[in-house]
Amino acid sequence: MKQAVVKSVSDALQGLGKGWGLEVIPEVVVEVPRDEALGDLATTVAMGLAKTLKRSPRQIATEIVAELHRRPNPFDSIEVAGAGFINFRFKREYLYERLEHLLQKEHSEIRADIGRGRRIQVEFVSANPTGPLHIGHGRGAAVGNALCNLLRAAGFDVQREYYINDAGLQVRLLGLSVYTMYQHLLGNLINFPEDGYRGEYVKELAEEIRQKAGDRYFNIPFEVCKDFFINYSYKRMLADIMKDLRDFGIEFDTWQSERELYEKQKVQELLKELQRRELIYEKDGALWFSSSRFGDDKDRVVVKSDGEYTYFASDIAYHREKLDRGFDTIIDIWGADHHGYIPRIRSVLRAFGLPEERFRVILVQMVTLYRDGRPVQMSKRAGEFITLREVMDEVGADVAKFIFLTRRPDSQLDFDIGVAKRESSENPVFYVQYAFARISSIFRKALERIPGFKESSGQEVDLSLLKEDEEIGIIKKILQYPMVFEGAVQAFEPHRITYYLQELAGLFHSYYNRHRVISEDTPLTTARLCLCKAVQIVLEEGLGILGVKAPERM
């Protein structure tokens, strides 16, 4: 539908361009009007031309519409509205033709090769392996996974990466916390570290070590046995994280270790390169990167006065190394509390003379968990937060992923477990999945009731029998999916697919409740079954992008 408007308007502008003295035909931007009474699609191209032509947008729009009427087009009506909008309403014959085309081509018809093989890396979750994943990590995982699915469907070569923060203070603190708990289990009641990790999982790790090692490390100073406790603890937590993510339906192509960057001297070499460029200086015994010269609000320490590297030092090497791998774009998905970190990383790219448009950040806001409207208490195992595993065990991975994607990632999300467990229209994922399952049930009934029935590709079916307003509304909504898909890809916003699926499911349920699909009227039945098939194709496509199953039975 969008391409029909774009081509028609572009051709009209070509015809009018000489008379207007227009040297370059502008891009024709198409949108869906908020009020469907205004039309199926609209363009603001006349408004964009007003400044160039020094005329009112409405006058320009009127001339464009006159030119469109002089040419063959698929529109039932073309109208100028407001300050210069041009609204289009499609002929039904065109809608039936496009519906038949979709039934024949299925998923390939509703995707667009936007990426053309360009390489994109998406780094997401990347939680410190110092505790279980919480629901905030789960939301980031759902967003990252859906974005990767979306970009891959659009023809990009996508790599999913998890950055393991396995070096530095936090993993040391985890090891010290487990060591201290281990000593407590053996009766050595040493002081617990002030900033240590106190969740039940710390006690579980200490008990595992006690079971395996007995009292081997009893009363041994931490500095003597720290490597064992640090490595055992973070690797066990990382194994739990990997399992939680697999059970959540998330797979990564690569797991990049921070330690490895140091072991391969990549951090050290990058800092030396910055020193050669005179972008690192010494102050108060520490080494500082001149990030304020490249847009940051102040310079940043990369090596502390005690010789310890900061997290920023390894982040410099990590982001430079990612771009050196040949990705056209790198996308980081971070918690919203990392907003201030964006200028730091941009300053690194500028310092190395790399185009900063190759780097994008998506921020993910917090999730507040409720049960039937009441806040949920903190987790006993994690101590300070609700774990992703607890949510998965209660509502399921599909439900959690879908709900995580029902709002923009940069807006806070209220997640009600009570609603998520209901099999009703209140539960958005049930509502969408049930539409798919309901259509599968219709086809099973058709196999039972109609001799020789098989799902049709729309050929030799009289789709013009689909005359009800609800049927025309569903056809239009189906044919809008490629526009939604393209917009979601270009904006890196997979939640747009979630919105769309809820709207399509709503239209279908309403239609099903008012009209019989299978009746004694065989031609009408066949046409309606084709409409159901088209809905199912789009629902399956959209749910697949979200990483959510399309069940045939519920």
ROKOLRO-486501 format. One line per field, with one value per residue (C-alpha): residue number from 1; x, y, z. Coordinates in steps of 0.05 Angstrom, whole numbers. Each point is the difference from the previous one (the first is absolute). Example, Ala and Ser with C-alpha at 12.3 -4.5 7.8 and 13.67 -1.06 7.14 Angstrom:
BEGIN
pos	1|2
c1	246|27
c2	-90|69
c3	156|-13
//
This chain:
BEGIN
pos	1|2|3|4|5|6|7|8|9|10|11|12|13|14|15|16|17|18|19|20|21|22|23|24|25|26|27|28|29|30|31|32|33|34|35|36|37|38|39|40|41|42|43|44|45|46|47|48|49|50|51|52|53|54|55|56|57|58|59|60|61|62|63|64|65|66|67|68|69|70|71|72|73|74|75|76|77|78|79|80|81|82|83|84|85|86|87|88|89|90|91|92|93|94|95|96|97|98|99|100|101|102|103|104|105|106|107|108|109|110|111|112|113|114|115|116|117|118|119|120|121|122|123|124|125|126|127|128|129|130|131|132|133|134|135|136|137|138|139|140|141|142|143|144|145|146|147|148|149|150|151|152|153|154|155|156|157|158|159|160|161|162|163|164|165|166|167|168|169|170|171|172|173|174|175|176|177|178|179|180|181|182|183|184|185|186|187|188|189|190|191|192|193|194|195|196|197|198|199|200|201|202|203|204|205|206|207|208|209|210|211|212|213|214|215|216|217|218|219|220|221|222|223|224|225|226|227|228|229|230|231|232|233|234|235|236|237|238|239|240|241|242|243|244|245|246|247|248|249|250|251|252|253|254|255|256|257|258|259|260|261|262|263|264|265|266|267|268|269|270|271|272|273|274|275|276|277|278|279|280|281|282|283|284|285|286|287|288|289|290|291|292|293|294|295|296|297|298|299|300|301|302|303|304|305|306|307|308|309|310|311|312|313|314|315|316|317|318|319|320|321|322|323|324|325|326|327|328|329|330|331|332|333|334|335|336|337|338|339|340|341|342|343|344|345|346|347|348|349|350|351|352|353|354|355|356|357|358|359|360|361|362|363|364|365|366|367|368|369|370|371|372|373|374|375|376|377|378|379|380|381|382|383|384|385|386|387|388|389|390|391|392|393|394|395|396|397|398|399|400|401|402|403|404|405|406|407|408|409|410|411|412|413|414|415|416|417|418|419|420|421|422|423|424|425|426|427|428|429|430|431|432|433|434|435|436|437|438|439|440|441|442|443|444|445|446|447|448|449|450|451|452|453|454|455|456|457|458|459|460|461|462|463|464|465|466|467|468|469|470|471|472|473|474|475|476|477|478|479|480|481|482|483|484|485|486|487|488|489|490|491|492|493|494|495|496|497|498|499|500|501|502|503|504|505|506|507|508|509|510|511|512|513|514|515|516|517|518|519|520|521|522|523|524|525|526|527|528|529|530|531|532|533|534|535|536|537|538|539|540|541|542|543|544|545|546|547|548|549|550|551|552|553|554
c1	0|55|37|-63|-6|74|2|-64|21|71|-25|-47|57|42|-55|-9|74|19|-57|18|74|12|70|-3|-61|-6|-9|-74|-13|-63|-36|-64|-50|-18|-73|-17|-59|51|25|46|66|23|60|27|43|-36|21|72|-2|-31|66|34|-57|-19|-73|-52|0|-74|9|56|-41|-59|44|30|-69|-22|60|-14|-71|28|39|-20|2|-26|-38|-74|9|56|-15|36|-10|21|61|22|-7|-17|-43|-8|-54|13|-47|-25|25|70|-8|-24|58|52|-32|4|73|15|-33|44|66|-14|58|43|-55|-1|75|45|75|20|67|27|52|28|32|-30|22|-49|30|-53|-13|75|-17|58|7|-6|-72|-63|-33|-56|-62|34|51|-58|-30|67|5|-69|15|68|-26|-60|45|47|-58|-28|65|15|-70|17|62|55|57|-10|46|-25|53|3|58|24|25|46|56|4|-31|-69|22|53|-55|-43|59|13|-74|-1|66|-27|-64|42|39|-65|-25|63|-8|51|-44|43|-30|-42|24|-38|-21|-4|-54|-50|-52|-17|39|65|-15|-16|67|37|-36|19|73|-5|-30|55|61|-18|43|58|-6|-19|35|42|8|-42|60|30|-61|-35|10|-38|-58|-6|4|-46|-53|-5|3|-57|-41|16|-24|-65|-8|12|-53|-51|11|-6|-65|-23|11|62|63|63|49|60|18|55|43|27|58|17|9|54|32|7|29|-56|-15|73|14|-59|21|71|-29|-39|63|38|-56|10|-72|20|34|22|-32|2|36|-56|-6|-57|-31|-15|-72|-24|35|-49|-67|2|-15|67|63|-1|48|24|54|-7|57|8|11|-69|-36|-70|-60|5|69|-26|-62|46|34|-65|-36|61|8|-73|6|66|-39|-33|-70|-36|-39|9|-60|6|-62|10|-39|-27|48|57|-25|59|48|-21|42|61|-4|-15|62|41|-25|14|70|15|-31|-56|-69|-44|-63|26|-14|-71|-27|-69|-17|-46|-39|-18|-56|-46|-32|-70|-48|-72|18|44|76|37|49|74|29|27|54|25|-10|-12|-41|-47|37|-17|-3|-55|-42|12|-19|-65|-25|44|53|-48|-46|58|33|-64|-17|71|-12|-67|31|59|63|17|-66|-12|-42|-49|-4|-59|10|-74|-20|55|-29|-72|-28|-39|4|35|60|31|41|-58|-44|49|19|-73|-16|52|-26|-72|16|36|-64|-42|44|-7|-75|3|38|-55|-60|22|17|67|16|70|27|-4|52|-57|3|-67|-34|-50|30|-49|-51|36|-45|-14|30|39|29|23|30|39|26|24|33|35|26|27|47|58|-3|2|57|41|-12|20|64|20|-14|30|-67|-27|-55|-37|-13|-31|-48|-19|-13|-46|-40|-5|-20|-53|-29|-1|-33|-54|-12|-3|-50|-47|7|2|61|-25|-71|-43|23|62|29|-8|30|60|11|-5|48|49|-8|13|62|27|-11|36|60|10|-11|51|50|-8|2|63|34|-19|29|-69|-32|-62|-38|-51|-38|-13
c2	0|49|-13|13|69|15|-20|37|65|-4|-9|59|43|-19|26|64|12|36|49|13|6|-58|-29|-57|-42|-5|-64|-17|-14|-42|-12|-31|54|-3|5|-56|42|46|-56|-60|36|73|40|68|9|66|29|-18|36|64|33|-20|23|60|-19|-25|-75|-4|30|-48|-59|20|0|-67|-30|28|-32|-66|0|6|-64|-73|-14|-51|50|5|71|52|60|62|10|51|42|-44|-74|-45|-59|-64|-53|-63|-34|-67|-34|21|-26|-68|-3|15|-50|-55|19|-6|-69|-23|29|-5|23|26|48|35|9|50|-9|64|-25|-29|-40|57|-24|20|-22|4|-6|-10|-25|-2|-4|-6|-74|17|-21|-26|37|46|21|62|-45|-40|62|16|-72|3|67|-23|-67|31|54|-53|-41|63|21|-70|-3|66|-28|21|-46|2|-23|-6|11|-4|39|-37|47|-52|47|54|17|-31|-72|8|23|-60|-47|35|-5|-75|-10|36|-42|-63|19|13|-69|-29|41|55|61|53|67|1|50|65|2|-76|-41|-27|-39|-72|-20|21|-50|-53|11|-3|-65|-30|16|-29|-64|-6|26|-13|43|7|76|7|60|9|75|23|28|-70|-36|58|-28|-63|36|54|-48|-53|51|42|-61|-33|63|6|-72|18|62|-41|-51|54|33|-66|-15|70|-17|44|-25|40|-8|23|9|52|-4|65|-40|-23|72|8|-68|17|68|37|48|15|10|47|43|4|22|55|21|5|46|41|-15|-31|39|-11|36|-17|-65|-24|-2|40|-2|69|-18|72|19|-46|19|-31|46|-15|-42|-72|-43|-62|-24|16|24|-71|-26|-32|9|30|-30|57|-23|-68|32|42|-62|-39|51|12|-75|-8|50|-31|-64|33|15|56|15|-20|5|-2|-13|28|14|71|15|-3|61|42|-52|14|64|-38|-54|51|38|-64|-6|73|-7|-57|37|-51|22|4|-17|-71|-3|-1|-10|-23|14|-47|27|-36|-51|4|-67|-5|-57|21|73|-10|7|-66|-11|-8|-67|-44|-29|65|41|67|-13|-48|-49|-14|-75|13|38|-53|-56|34|29|-33|28|18|41|36|17|26|44|27|23|34|68|40|-25|70|5|-33|-64|-26|-76|-32|-74|-10|29|-39|-65|14|-30|61|63|35|-43|27|-61|-47|45|-4|-73|-19|34|-45|-62|18|2|-67|-28|29|-37|-65|8|14|-65|-37|34|16|-60|7|65|27|68|46|49|45|-20|-16|26|57|46|55|-38|31|60|10|62|-43|-41|61|28|-65|0|71|-15|-62|41|53|-50|13|74|-17|-49|52|54|-47|-18|71|24|-63|-7|-72|21|30|-72|-14|58|-22|-73|22|43|-55|-52|48|9|-75|-19|53|-26|-73|17|31|-43|-74|-20|-70|-1|-33|53|-34|58|48|-52|-9|76|7|-57|37|62|-42|-29|69|21|-62|13|70|-22|-55|48|52|-49|-31|67|10|-69|-25|-66|-2|-59|-39|-21|36
c3	0|18|-64|-41|32|-7|-74|-17|35|-26|-72|10|26|-60|-44|39|15|-64|5|72|-14|47|-12|52|15|76|39|7|74|12|65|27|21|74|-19|-50|-23|-35|-45|-4|-8|-4|-21|22|-63|-16|67|-13|-68|27|18|-65|-44|44|-4|49|13|-15|-70|-14|25|-43|-63|18|9|-67|-33|34|-26|-71|8|11|75|50|42|13|25|7|44|26|74|53|-16|-58|17|-59|22|-41|2|-40|-49|25|-63|18|72|-25|-49|53|48|-53|-11|74|3|-57|24|76|44|-57|-19|67|9|-34|-14|35|27|-65|39|41|64|68|68|59|69|53|71|18|74|48|18|74|11|-34|-57|24|-37|-27|-34|-27|-32|-32|-24|-32|-34|-25|-26|-35|-31|-27|-28|-32|-32|-25|-32|-34|-33|48|20|75|56|72|53|76|32|62|54|30|21|53|67|-6|-13|54|48|-18|14|66|19|-15|36|62|0|-8|62|37|-18|31|63|-16|9|-35|-19|-62|-53|7|-74|-7|-34|51|-40|15|-62|35|56|-53|-34|66|18|-68|14|70|-28|-52|37|72|47|-49|1|73|31|-63|-15|-59|-37|-1|-28|-35|-71|18|33|-54|-58|29|21|-63|-46|38|-4|-74|-10|35|-44|-63|22|17|-68|-38|38|-18|-73|-9|-35|-10|-58|41|73|6|63|30|29|-70|-22|53|-13|-74|19|-37|57|11|-75|-9|59|-29|-66|35|37|-66|-24|64|21|67|55|72|59|74|-15|-47|-76|-31|-69|-29|-15|11|-65|-36|30|69|59|34|-8|24|40|-37|49|74|44|27|-70|-6|-67|1|-36|-49|-22|-21|-32|-44|-25|-6|-43|-44|-8|-20|-55|-22|-12|-59|24|-35|63|73|46|76|42|70|62|4|57|-51|-37|21|-29|-72|-9|27|-53|-54|22|-12|-71|-15|29|-47|-59|-7|-25|62|-39|-1|75|29|70|21|72|39|59|64|9|60|18|27|18|-12|11|62|-1|3|57|-13|-18|57|-45|-30|63|-35|-63|-36|-43|-72|17|51|-52|-53|47|17|-66|-54|-46|-57|44|33|-66|-31|60|3|-72|11|13|-27|34|25|39|67|-1|50|-4|36|11|14|-67|-35|24|-21|-64|-19|-44|59|-14|-65|-19|12|-43|-59|7|7|-66|-34|37|-16|-74|5|32|-58|-50|39|-3|-74|-11|36|-33|-71|-45|-35|38|-4|18|-60|-26|-22|-73|-31|62|-5|53|-20|43|60|3|74|31|49|-57|-38|65|12|-72|7|67|-30|-59|47|32|-49|19|74|-12|-39|52|56|-36|-16|71|33|38|2|48|-60|-21|68|-7|-70|20|56|-49|-52|52|25|-69|-12|66|-11|-70|23|54|-51|-63|-15|-40|-19|-27|-54|-49|-28|-41|60|47|-45|-4|75|11|-45|43|62|-32|-15|72|23|-46|29|72|-8|-31|54|58|-30|0|74|15|22|-22|-45|32|-41|63|65
//
